[in-house]
Amino acid sequence: LHEPYRRQRQMCIRDSIRYKEAKGYALYMCIKYMSSSDSIFIGKDYSGEYFVQNSSLTPKELQKISLFVRQQYSKHKVIPLELDGNMFSYSIWSFYESKELEMFLYKLIYSNEK
C-alpha cells in the first residue's frame, strides 16, 4: 500500500526538480540570446554547460528548450525610452515569468510525450 504512494511521490519530486532545471536552462538561453543582440551587455556565462552536464534533462529536452526560447524571447524584449541603455533585466524577467514558458515546460516535463 505504501510502496506505490512512495514511488509516485518520488516521481513527483523528480519531475519538480527537472521542471526547475528546465526553467533555469530557459533563463540561461534567454540571457544568451538577448545579450547577443545587445551591444551594451558584455560577459561570459558558462551556466549552459552546467545544465548540460549536471542536470537530469535529456539532450532532446535541452534542444527543445533552446528552440522554444529562440522563437519566443523577442516577444518579451522591451525597448527603453532612453536610448543609452536597455531593459535587459525586465525583458528577461518578463520571459521567465511568462505563461508561455510555464505551459511549454509543464508539457515538456510532466507529459509522457518526451
Beta strands, then each sheet from edge to edge (+ up, - down):
end
